[in-house]
């Protein structure tokens, strides 16, 4: 399951992009959302990598 964590930011960004597109916003206007998504996923993945390292 850990192998599939790279899909999480891709799926979340795709959902965010679809939301922006449906509301008529440009990608530039939604850039802050992409940054939040990527930073949240980076912290999440870093946490899980740290937990694997600690328990291994």
C-alpha positions, 0 to 999 in steps of 0.5 A: 500500500505504501507503494501507491502513496504517489497516487494521492497527490495526483488524484487530489490535484486532479480533483482540485483541477476539475473543481477549478475548471467547473467553476470557471477559474484558471489554474493560476488562480488555483495555484495556492490550492495546489501548493496546499495539496502538495505540501500536505501530501509531502508532510503525510508521506514524510511522516509515513516514511519516518514511521517505517524507518523508526519501526524497521 
